Amino acid sequence: MTKLKLGPLEDDKPVKLTIELPAAVFRNLKSYAEILTRSGRAATPTEPAKLIAPMIERFMATDRAFAKARRNAAQRSPGSAERSG
């Protein structure tokens, strides 16, 4: 089985956002969605747009510099973490 970084997609209340992607990025996103579906990690065919949020979430969760900057910002302004999240 293919080992993809994304797991099952959660159903969450979305916030509408419009973005433009380069054609090559969109083609790769479509390929990723197809592979995710074929690998059995998605119960139904996955729309490429549904992958964007989990991919960004995964990217930010594994970005050490972002995590460090966020921790530093929270230390400078106590209580900010509770308000933001």
Buried (B, 14 or more C-beta within 10 A) or exposed (E): EEEEEBEEBEEEEEEEEEEEEEEEEEEEBBEBBBBBBEEEBBEEEBEBBBBBBBEEEEEEEEEEEEEEEBEEEBEEEEEEEEEEE
